[in-house]
Amino acid sequence: QVQLVESGGGLAQPGGSLRLSCAASGFTFSSHGMSWARQAPGKGLEWVSGIIADGSDTYYKDSVKGRFTISRDNAKNTLYLQMDSLKPEDTALYYCGRIVEGIIMSTTVSSYYDLWGQGTQVTVSS
C-alpha cells in the first residue's frame, strides 16, 4: 500500500523541541524528493522544508531557518523534521508530502506533490 505515516507530534513549551518522523511504504522512497508542510488553524497549507531524493540538498521556509532540520534515511524509508526553539506560531498540523518522480524540489504546495500523509499535530504552548 502506497502511504506516508507521520508521527512524533505533541505538546511542547516555547523554546522546546520535537522530532517528527514520516514512514514511507509501497514505493521507492529514494527516488522522490520529500517535504514537510503545515496547516495552522484557519489557514491554508504552507510548505515548510524540503529535501531532495538523495538527501544532499535541503530547503527551508525563512521563518524556520536555523531552528528546523530536515533529514532522511533512505535505508529506513523515513523522513524526519527536527524542530528546535519552537514558537507558538509553529502550532499546526504537520504533513509530509512526496514530490512526483523527476521533479527535484518544489518549495510551494503544488500539483508537484502527489501523496500526503494524514498529519501529526504540533502544539507549542506554555
Residue pairs with C-beta under 8 A, 6 or more apart in sequence:
1 25
1 26
2 25
2 26
2 27
2 115
3 24
3 25
3 26
3 115
3 117
4 22
4 23
4 24
4 96
4 97
4 98
4 115
4 116
4 117
5 22
5 23
5 25
5 117
5 118
6 20
6 21
6 22
6 94
6 95
6 96
6 117
6 118
6 119
6 120
7 20
7 21
7 22
7 23
7 120
8 18
8 19
8 20
8 21
8 120
9 18
9 20
9 94
9 120
9 121
9 122
9 123
10 18
10 121
10 122
10 123
11 123
11 124
11 125
12 18
12 86
12 122
12 123
12 124
13 86
13 124
13 125
13 126
14 86
14 87
14 88
14 124
14 125
14 126
15 85
15 86
16 86
16 124
17 82
17 83
17 84
17 85
17 86
18 83
18 86
18 122
19 80
19 81
19 82
19 83
20 36
20 80
20 81
20 83
20 94
20 96
20 120
20 122
21 78
21 79
21 80
22 34
22 36
22 78
22 79
22 80
22 81
22 96
22 117
23 77
23 78
24 34
24 77
24 78
24 79
24 98
25 77
27 98
27 115
29 72
29 74
29 77
30 53
30 54
30 74
31 53
31 101
32 53
32 98
32 99
32 100
32 101
33 50
33 51
33 52
33 53
33 98
33 99
33 103
33 104
33 105
33 106
34 50
34 51
34 72
34 79
34 96
34 97
34 98
34 99
35 47
35 48
35 49
35 50
35 51
35 96
35 97
35 99
35 105
35 106
35 113
36 47
36 48
36 49
36 50
36 70
36 79
36 81
36 94
36 95
36 96
36 97
37 45
37 46
37 47
37 48
37 94
37 95
37 96
37 97
37 109
37 116
38 45
38 46
38 48
38 90
38 92
38 93
38 94
38 95
38 122
39 45
39 46
39 92
39 93
39 95
39 119
40 46
40 89
40 91
40 92
41 91
41 92
44 109
45 95
45 109
46 61
46 109
47 61
47 106
47 107
47 108
47 109
48 60
48 61
48 64
48 68
48 81
48 94
49 58
49 59
49 60
49 61
49 64
49 68
49 70
49 81
50 58
50 59
50 70
50 99
50 105
50 106
50 107
51 57
51 58
51 59
51 70
51 71
51 72
51 79
52 58
52 104
52 105
53 104
54 74
55 71
55 72
55 74
57 105
58 69
58 70
58 71
59 105
59 107
60 68
60 70
61 107
63 89
64 83
64 90
67 83
67 84
67 85
67 86
68 81
68 82
68 83
68 84
69 81
69 82
69 84
70 79
70 80
70 81
70 82
71 79
71 80
71 82
72 78
72 79
72 80
73 80
79 96
81 94
83 90
83 122
86 122
86 124
87 124
88 124
88 125
89 124
90 122
90 124
91 122
91 123
91 124
91 125
92 121
92 122
93 119
93 120
93 121
93 122
94 119
94 120
94 121
94 122
95 116
95 117
95 118
95 119
96 116
96 117
97 109
97 113
97 115
97 116
97 117
98 113
98 114
98 115
98 116
99 105
99 106
99 112
99 113
99 114
100 112
100 113
100 114
103 112
106 112
106 113
